[in-house]
Amino acid sequence: MKVLITGGAGFIGSHLAEAYCKRGNEVYIIDDLSTGSMDNLKHLHANRILRERLHVTVDSVLN
């Protein structure tokens, strides 16, 4: 399944992304980093299997 998470670099979004990735889903994140941080996604990028399922776009959902 493909999952889109807006605000995925925030605390809740990053944990949600991790849960979906671990279940084998393809996860797409859109975050403008106004309150989130790429540091919240470091643990996902460190894991090769999870990293292949994660796609991050830094932009506003309004664009």
PyMOL Python script that loads the backbone (N, CA, C, O; Angstrom):
from pymol import cmd

cmd.read_pdbstr("""\
ATOM      1  N   MET A   1       0.841  -1.162   0.000  1.00  0.00           N
ATOM      2  CA  MET A   1       0.000   0.000   0.000  1.00  0.00           C
ATOM      3  C   MET A   1       0.896   1.238   0.000  1.00  0.00           C
ATOM      4  O   MET A   1       1.972   1.229   0.599  1.00  0.00           O
ATOM      5  N   LYS A   2       0.458   2.287  -0.664  1.00  0.00           N
ATOM      6  CA  LYS A   2       1.160   3.565  -0.654  1.00  0.00           C
ATOM      7  C   LYS A   2       0.483   4.480   0.354  1.00  0.00           C
ATOM      8  O   LYS A   2      -0.742   4.589   0.388  1.00  0.00           O
ATOM      9  N   VAL A   3       1.306   5.144   1.184  1.00  0.00           N
ATOM     10  CA  VAL A   3       0.796   6.001   2.256  1.00  0.00           C
ATOM     11  C   VAL A   3       1.418   7.381   2.109  1.00  0.00           C
ATOM     12  O   VAL A   3       2.629   7.499   1.917  1.00  0.00           O
ATOM     13  N   LEU A   4       0.594   8.436   2.198  1.00  0.00           N
ATOM     14  CA  LEU A   4       1.075   9.814   2.181  1.00  0.00           C
ATOM     15  C   LEU A   4       0.896  10.402   3.571  1.00  0.00           C
ATOM     16  O   LEU A   4      -0.202  10.381   4.127  1.00  0.00           O
ATOM     17  N   ILE A   5       1.985  10.928   4.132  1.00  0.00           N
ATOM     18  CA  ILE A   5       1.932  11.547   5.455  1.00  0.00           C
ATOM     19  C   ILE A   5       2.368  12.996   5.311  1.00  0.00           C
ATOM     20  O   ILE A   5       3.508  13.268   4.933  1.00  0.00           O
ATOM     21  N   THR A   6       1.471  13.924   5.608  1.00  0.00           N
ATOM     22  CA  THR A   6       1.855  15.332   5.633  1.00  0.00           C
ATOM     23  C   THR A   6       2.348  15.632   7.037  1.00  0.00           C
ATOM     24  O   THR A   6       1.750  15.190   8.019  1.00  0.00           O
ATOM     25  N   GLY A   7       3.428  16.375   7.132  1.00  0.00           N
ATOM     26  CA  GLY A   7       4.027  16.627   8.442  1.00  0.00           C
ATOM     27  C   GLY A   7       4.807  15.430   8.943  1.00  0.00           C
ATOM     28  O   GLY A   7       4.923  15.228  10.151  1.00  0.00           O
ATOM     29  N   GLY A   8       5.337  14.641   8.040  1.00  0.00           N
ATOM     30  CA  GLY A   8       6.019  13.406   8.407  1.00  0.00           C
ATOM     31  C   GLY A   8       7.361  13.576   9.085  1.00  0.00           C
ATOM     32  O   GLY A   8       7.907  12.606   9.610  1.00  0.00           O
ATOM     33  N   ALA A   9       7.913  14.787   9.089  1.00  0.00           N
ATOM     34  CA  ALA A   9       9.189  15.014   9.768  1.00  0.00           C
ATOM     35  C   ALA A   9       8.982  15.488  11.203  1.00  0.00           C
ATOM     36  O   ALA A   9       9.950  15.771  11.910  1.00  0.00           O
ATOM     37  N   GLY A  10       7.744  15.574  11.628  1.00  0.00           N
ATOM     38  CA  GLY A  10       7.450  15.924  13.015  1.00  0.00           C
ATOM     39  C   GLY A  10       7.506  14.688  13.898  1.00  0.00           C
ATOM     40  O   GLY A  10       7.761  13.585  13.414  1.00  0.00           O
ATOM     41  N   PHE A  11       7.272  14.866  15.174  1.00  0.00           N
ATOM     42  CA  PHE A  11       7.361  13.755  16.129  1.00  0.00           C
ATOM     43  C   PHE A  11       6.357  12.653  15.801  1.00  0.00           C
ATOM     44  O   PHE A  11       6.734  11.491  15.652  1.00  0.00           O
ATOM     45  N   ILE A  12       5.102  13.010  15.690  1.00  0.00           N
ATOM     46  CA  ILE A  12       4.063  11.998  15.434  1.00  0.00           C
ATOM     47  C   ILE A  12       4.201  11.427  14.026  1.00  0.00           C
ATOM     48  O   ILE A  12       4.127  10.213  13.835  1.00  0.00           O
ATOM     49  N   GLY A  13       4.400  12.299  13.042  1.00  0.00           N
ATOM     50  CA  GLY A  13       4.513  11.850  11.658  1.00  0.00           C
ATOM     51  C   GLY A  13       5.674  10.904  11.428  1.00  0.00           C
ATOM     52  O   GLY A  13       5.548   9.940  10.672  1.00  0.00           O
ATOM     53  N   SER A  14       6.808  11.167  12.072  1.00  0.00           N
ATOM     54  CA  SER A  14       7.974  10.298  11.880  1.00  0.00           C
ATOM     55  C   SER A  14       7.746   8.916  12.479  1.00  0.00           C
ATOM     56  O   SER A  14       8.196   7.915  11.922  1.00  0.00           O
ATOM     57  N   HIS A  15       7.055   8.857  13.602  1.00  0.00           N
ATOM     58  CA  HIS A  15       6.744   7.552  14.197  1.00  0.00           C
ATOM     59  C   HIS A  15       5.697   6.812  13.368  1.00  0.00           C
ATOM     60  O   HIS A  15       5.745   5.588  13.245  1.00  0.00           O
ATOM     61  N   LEU A  16       4.767   7.547  12.811  1.00  0.00           N
ATOM     62  CA  LEU A  16       3.775   6.948  11.921  1.00  0.00           C
ATOM     63  C   LEU A  16       4.459   6.401  10.663  1.00  0.00           C
ATOM     64  O   LEU A  16       4.145   5.300  10.212  1.00  0.00           O
ATOM     65  N   ALA A  17       5.384   7.166  10.108  1.00  0.00           N
ATOM     66  CA  ALA A  17       6.131   6.719   8.929  1.00  0.00           C
ATOM     67  C   ALA A  17       6.910   5.445   9.229  1.00  0.00           C
ATOM     68  O   ALA A  17       6.936   4.519   8.418  1.00  0.00           O
ATOM     69  N   GLU A  18       7.537   5.403  10.385  1.00  0.00           N
ATOM     70  CA  GLU A  18       8.293   4.210  10.772  1.00  0.00           C
ATOM     71  C   GLU A  18       7.380   2.989  10.862  1.00  0.00           C
ATOM     72  O   GLU A  18       7.728   1.912  10.377  1.00  0.00           O
ATOM     73  N   ALA A  19       6.227   3.155  11.476  1.00  0.00           N
ATOM     74  CA  ALA A  19       5.291   2.036  11.627  1.00  0.00           C
ATOM     75  C   ALA A  19       4.827   1.518  10.268  1.00  0.00           C
ATOM     76  O   ALA A  19       4.771   0.307  10.053  1.00  0.00           O
ATOM     77  N   TYR A  20       4.496   2.422   9.354  1.00  0.00           N
ATOM     78  CA  TYR A  20       4.055   1.999   8.024  1.00  0.00           C
ATOM     79  C   TYR A  20       5.193   1.347   7.237  1.00  0.00           C
ATOM     80  O   TYR A  20       4.973   0.349   6.551  1.00  0.00           O
ATOM     81  N   CYS A  21       6.401   1.895   7.328  1.00  0.00           N
ATOM     82  CA  CYS A  21       7.551   1.295   6.634  1.00  0.00           C
ATOM     83  C   CYS A  21       7.819  -0.119   7.135  1.00  0.00           C
ATOM     84  O   CYS A  21       8.076  -1.026   6.345  1.00  0.00           O
ATOM     85  N   LYS A  22       7.758  -0.300   8.441  1.00  0.00           N
ATOM     86  CA  LYS A  22       8.021  -1.621   9.019  1.00  0.00           C
ATOM     87  C   LYS A  22       6.980  -2.647   8.598  1.00  0.00           C
ATOM     88  O   LYS A  22       7.250  -3.848   8.618  1.00  0.00           O
ATOM     89  N   ARG A  23       5.803  -2.189   8.220  1.00  0.00           N
ATOM     90  CA  ARG A  23       4.755  -3.102   7.756  1.00  0.00           C
ATOM     91  C   ARG A  23       4.856  -3.362   6.247  1.00  0.00           C
ATOM     92  O   ARG A  23       4.014  -4.046   5.665  1.00  0.00           O
ATOM     93  N   GLY A  24       5.903  -2.803   5.628  1.00  0.00           N
ATOM     94  CA  GLY A  24       6.136  -3.062   4.214  1.00  0.00           C
ATOM     95  C   GLY A  24       5.467  -2.097   3.263  1.00  0.00           C
ATOM     96  O   GLY A  24       5.445  -2.342   2.057  1.00  0.00           O
ATOM     97  N   ASN A  25       4.921  -1.010   3.770  1.00  0.00           N
ATOM     98  CA  ASN A  25       4.249  -0.032   2.925  1.00  0.00           C
ATOM     99  C   ASN A  25       5.241   0.948   2.309  1.00  0.00           C
ATOM    100  O   ASN A  25       6.323   1.176   2.850  1.00  0.00           O
ATOM    101  N   GLU A  26       4.864   1.519   1.184  1.00  0.00           N
ATOM    102  CA  GLU A  26       5.631   2.578   0.530  1.00  0.00           C
ATOM    103  C   GLU A  26       5.141   3.896   1.134  1.00  0.00           C
ATOM    104  O   GLU A  26       3.962   4.227   1.010  1.00  0.00           O
ATOM    105  N   VAL A  27       6.029   4.648   1.785  1.00  0.00           N
ATOM    106  CA  VAL A  27       5.630   5.847   2.524  1.00  0.00           C
ATOM    107  C   VAL A  27       6.167   7.099   1.837  1.00  0.00           C
ATOM    108  O   VAL A  27       7.359   7.203   1.547  1.00  0.00           O
ATOM    109  N   TYR A  28       5.271   8.041   1.584  1.00  0.00           N
ATOM    110  CA  TYR A  28       5.613   9.332   0.997  1.00  0.00           C
ATOM    111  C   TYR A  28       5.350  10.407   2.038  1.00  0.00           C
ATOM    112  O   TYR A  28       4.261  10.478   2.606  1.00  0.00           O
ATOM    113  N   ILE A  29       6.350  11.242   2.284  1.00  0.00           N
ATOM    114  CA  ILE A  29       6.244  12.299   3.290  1.00  0.00           C
ATOM    115  C   ILE A  29       6.368  13.652   2.604  1.00  0.00           C
ATOM    116  O   ILE A  29       7.256  13.867   1.779  1.00  0.00           O
ATOM    117  N   ILE A  30       5.465  14.560   2.958  1.00  0.00           N
ATOM    118  CA  ILE A  30       5.582  15.959   2.554  1.00  0.00           C
ATOM    119  C   ILE A  30       5.642  16.772   3.831  1.00  0.00           C
ATOM    120  O   ILE A  30       4.757  16.673   4.681  1.00  0.00           O
ATOM    121  N   ASP A  31       6.682  17.575   3.966  1.00  0.00           N
ATOM    122  CA  ASP A  31       6.837  18.403   5.166  1.00  0.00           C
ATOM    123  C   ASP A  31       7.599  19.662   4.783  1.00  0.00           C
ATOM    124  O   ASP A  31       8.587  19.591   4.052  1.00  0.00           O
ATOM    125  N   ASP A  32       7.151  20.813   5.270  1.00  0.00           N
ATOM    126  CA  ASP A  32       7.861  22.059   4.974  1.00  0.00           C
ATOM    127  C   ASP A  32       8.912  22.383   6.035  1.00  0.00           C
ATOM    128  O   ASP A  32       9.572  23.420   5.961  1.00  0.00           O
ATOM    129  N   LEU A  33       9.064  21.512   7.004  1.00  0.00           N
ATOM    130  CA  LEU A  33      10.057  21.629   8.077  1.00  0.00           C
ATOM    131  C   LEU A  33       9.892  22.890   8.918  1.00  0.00           C
ATOM    132  O   LEU A  33      10.848  23.346   9.546  1.00  0.00           O
ATOM    133  N   SER A  34       8.680  23.460   8.935  1.00  0.00           N
ATOM    134  CA  SER A  34       8.453  24.645   9.763  1.00  0.00           C
ATOM    135  C   SER A  34       8.497  24.288  11.246  1.00  0.00           C
ATOM    136  O   SER A  34       8.963  25.083  12.062  1.00  0.00           O
ATOM    137  N   THR A  35       8.019  23.104  11.595  1.00  0.00           N
ATOM    138  CA  THR A  35       8.121  22.638  12.987  1.00  0.00           C
ATOM    139  C   THR A  35       8.794  21.277  13.076  1.00  0.00           C
ATOM    140  O   THR A  35       9.274  20.895  14.143  1.00  0.00           O
ATOM    141  N   GLY A  36       8.835  20.546  11.979  1.00  0.00           N
ATOM    142  CA  GLY A  36       9.484  19.236  11.965  1.00  0.00           C
ATOM    143  C   GLY A  36      10.967  19.369  11.668  1.00  0.00           C
ATOM    144  O   GLY A  36      11.465  20.464  11.407  1.00  0.00           O
ATOM    145  N   SER A  37      11.664  18.247  11.711  1.00  0.00           N
ATOM    146  CA  SER A  37      13.104  18.238  11.473  1.00  0.00           C
ATOM    147  C   SER A  37      13.498  16.932  10.792  1.00  0.00           C
ATOM    148  O   SER A  37      12.957  15.871  11.103  1.00  0.00           O
ATOM    149  N   MET A  38      14.440  17.020   9.867  1.00  0.00           N
ATOM    150  CA  MET A  38      14.945  15.816   9.211  1.00  0.00           C
ATOM    151  C   MET A  38      15.628  14.897  10.220  1.00  0.00           C
ATOM    152  O   MET A  38      15.768  13.700   9.972  1.00  0.00           O
ATOM    153  N   ASP A  39      16.053  15.448  11.352  1.00  0.00           N
ATOM    154  CA  ASP A  39      16.648  14.620  12.408  1.00  0.00           C
ATOM    155  C   ASP A  39      15.670  13.558  12.897  1.00  0.00           C
ATOM    156  O   ASP A  39      16.089  12.486  13.333  1.00  0.00           O
ATOM    157  N   ASN A  40      14.368  13.846  12.830  1.00  0.00           N
ATOM    158  CA  ASN A  40      13.364  12.876  13.262  1.00  0.00           C
ATOM    159  C   ASN A  40      13.283  11.670  12.328  1.00  0.00           C
ATOM    160  O   ASN A  40      12.704  10.644  12.686  1.00  0.00           O
ATOM    161  N   LEU A  41      13.854  11.789  11.145  1.00  0.00           N
ATOM    162  CA  LEU A  41      13.812  10.694  10.170  1.00  0.00           C
ATOM    163  C   LEU A  41      15.152   9.981  10.025  1.00  0.00           C
ATOM    164  O   LEU A  41      15.271   9.042   9.238  1.00  0.00           O
ATOM    165  N   LYS A  42      16.164  10.418  10.780  1.00  0.00           N
ATOM    166  CA  LYS A  42      17.510   9.827  10.659  1.00  0.00           C
ATOM    167  C   LYS A  42      17.507   8.324  10.880  1.00  0.00           C
ATOM    168  O   LYS A  42      18.187   7.593  10.161  1.00  0.00           O
ATOM    169  N   HIS A  43      16.750   7.852  11.869  1.00  0.00           N
ATOM    170  CA  HIS A  43      16.753   6.417  12.162  1.00  0.00           C
ATOM    171  C   HIS A  43      16.158   5.609  11.009  1.00  0.00           C
ATOM    172  O   HIS A  43      16.517   4.445  10.829  1.00  0.00           O
ATOM    173  N   LEU A  44      15.259   6.204  10.230  1.00  0.00           N
ATOM    174  CA  LEU A  44      14.702   5.506   9.071  1.00  0.00           C
ATOM    175  C   LEU A  44      15.714   5.471   7.926  1.00  0.00           C
ATOM    176  O   LEU A  44      15.832   4.461   7.233  1.00  0.00           O
ATOM    177  N   HIS A  45      16.438   6.563   7.727  1.00  0.00           N
ATOM    178  CA  HIS A  45      17.443   6.615   6.664  1.00  0.00           C
ATOM    179  C   HIS A  45      18.631   5.711   6.975  1.00  0.00           C
ATOM    180  O   HIS A  45      19.322   5.271   6.056  1.00  0.00           O
ATOM    181  N   ALA A  46      18.879   5.429   8.237  1.00  0.00           N
ATOM    182  CA  ALA A  46      19.998   4.567   8.627  1.00  0.00           C
ATOM    183  C   ALA A  46      19.726   3.098   8.309  1.00  0.00           C
ATOM    184  O   ALA A  46      20.663   2.318   8.136  1.00  0.00           O
ATOM    185  N   ASN A  47      18.456   2.719   8.232  1.00  0.00           N
ATOM    186  CA  ASN A  47      18.068   1.341   7.944  1.00  0.00           C
ATOM    187  C   ASN A  47      17.830   1.203   6.440  1.00  0.00           C
ATOM    188  O   ASN A  47      16.893   1.800   5.909  1.00  0.00           O
ATOM    189  N   ARG A  48      18.661   0.429   5.750  1.00  0.00           N
ATOM    190  CA  ARG A  48      18.582   0.321   4.293  1.00  0.00           C
ATOM    191  C   ARG A  48      17.215  -0.142   3.807  1.00  0.00           C
ATOM    192  O   ARG A  48      16.690   0.406   2.837  1.00  0.00           O
ATOM    193  N   ILE A  49      16.635  -1.131   4.456  1.00  0.00           N
ATOM    194  CA  ILE A  49      15.345  -1.669   4.019  1.00  0.00           C
ATOM    195  C   ILE A  49      14.249  -0.620   4.169  1.00  0.00           C
ATOM    196  O   ILE A  49      13.431  -0.443   3.267  1.00  0.00           O
ATOM    197  N   LEU A  50      14.228   0.075   5.304  1.00  0.00           N
ATOM    198  CA  LEU A  50      13.210   1.104   5.511  1.00  0.00           C
ATOM    199  C   LEU A  50      13.452   2.297   4.596  1.00  0.00           C
ATOM    200  O   LEU A  50      12.501   2.903   4.102  1.00  0.00           O
ATOM    201  N   ARG A  51      14.715   2.637   4.367  1.00  0.00           N
ATOM    202  CA  ARG A  51      15.064   3.778   3.512  1.00  0.00           C
ATOM    203  C   ARG A  51      14.528   3.581   2.096  1.00  0.00           C
ATOM    204  O   ARG A  51      14.125   4.550   1.453  1.00  0.00           O
ATOM    205  N   GLU A  52      14.517   2.352   1.603  1.00  0.00           N
ATOM    206  CA  GLU A  52      14.023   2.074   0.253  1.00  0.00           C
ATOM    207  C   GLU A  52      12.515   2.287   0.143  1.00  0.00           C
ATOM    208  O   GLU A  52      11.999   2.487  -0.957  1.00  0.00           O
ATOM    209  N   ARG A  53      11.815   2.248   1.255  1.00  0.00           N
ATOM    210  CA  ARG A  53      10.359   2.411   1.256  1.00  0.00           C
ATOM    211  C   ARG A  53       9.928   3.843   1.566  1.00  0.00           C
ATOM    212  O   ARG A  53       8.735   4.146   1.571  1.00  0.00           O
ATOM    213  N   LEU A  54      10.896   4.723   1.825  1.00  0.00           N
ATOM    214  CA  LEU A  54      10.598   6.076   2.292  1.00  0.00           C
ATOM    215  C   LEU A  54      10.971   7.104   1.233  1.00  0.00           C
ATOM    216  O   LEU A  54      12.076   7.073   0.692  1.00  0.00           O
ATOM    217  N   HIS A  55      10.047   8.015   0.937  1.00  0.00           N
ATOM    218  CA  HIS A  55      10.261   9.079  -0.037  1.00  0.00           C
ATOM    219  C   HIS A  55       9.869  10.394   0.628  1.00  0.00           C
ATOM    220  O   HIS A  55       8.717  10.574   1.021  1.00  0.00           O
ATOM    221  N   VAL A  56      10.829  11.315   0.754  1.00  0.00           N
ATOM    222  CA  VAL A  56      10.602  12.568   1.471  1.00  0.00           C
ATOM    223  C   VAL A  56      10.690  13.741   0.506  1.00  0.00           C
ATOM    224  O   VAL A  56      11.637  13.849  -0.273  1.00  0.00           O
ATOM    225  N   THR A  57       9.687  14.624   0.567  1.00  0.00           N
ATOM    226  CA  THR A  57       9.683  15.867  -0.188  1.00  0.00           C
ATOM    227  C   THR A  57       9.585  17.016   0.795  1.00  0.00           C
ATOM    228  O   THR A  57       8.671  17.063   1.619  1.00  0.00           O
ATOM    229  N   VAL A  58      10.531  17.945   0.707  1.00  0.00           N
ATOM    230  CA  VAL A  58      10.488  19.126   1.570  1.00  0.00           C
ATOM    231  C   VAL A  58       9.825  20.239   0.771  1.00  0.00           C
ATOM    232  O   VAL A  58      10.434  20.837  -0.115  1.00  0.00           O
ATOM    233  N   ASP A  59       8.567  20.505   1.101  1.00  0.00           N
ATOM    234  CA  ASP A  59       7.772  21.515   0.408  1.00  0.00           C
ATOM    235  C   ASP A  59       6.480  21.700   1.177  1.00  0.00           C
ATOM    236  O   ASP A  59       6.171  20.922   2.079  1.00  0.00           O
ATOM    237  N   SER A  60       5.743  22.701   0.833  1.00  0.00           N
ATOM    238  CA  SER A  60       4.438  22.941   1.432  1.00  0.00           C
ATOM    239  C   SER A  60       3.382  22.170   0.649  1.00  0.00           C
ATOM    240  O   SER A  60       3.504  22.026  -0.568  1.00  0.00           O
ATOM    241  N   VAL A  61       2.365  21.678   1.312  1.00  0.00           N
ATOM    242  CA  VAL A  61       1.289  20.975   0.612  1.00  0.00           C
ATOM    243  C   VAL A  61       0.476  21.947  -0.232  1.00  0.00           C
ATOM    244  O   VAL A  61      -0.303  21.520  -1.083  1.00  0.00           O
ATOM    245  N   LEU A  62       0.644  23.229  -0.011  1.00  0.00           N
ATOM    246  CA  LEU A  62      -0.079  24.235  -0.781  1.00  0.00           C
ATOM    247  C   LEU A  62       0.539  24.482  -2.145  1.00  0.00           C
ATOM    248  O   LEU A  62      -0.086  25.106  -3.002  1.00  0.00           O
ATOM    249  N   ASN A  63       1.763  24.000  -2.361  1.00  0.00           N
ATOM    250  CA  ASN A  63       2.442  24.228  -3.651  1.00  0.00           C
ATOM    251  C   ASN A  63       2.092  23.159  -4.622  1.00  0.00           C
ATOM    252  O   ASN A  63       2.565  23.180  -5.759  1.00  0.00           O
TER     253      ASN A  63
END
""", "prot")
cmd.dss("prot")
cmd.show_as("cartoon", "prot")
cmd.util.cbc("prot")
cmd.orient("prot")
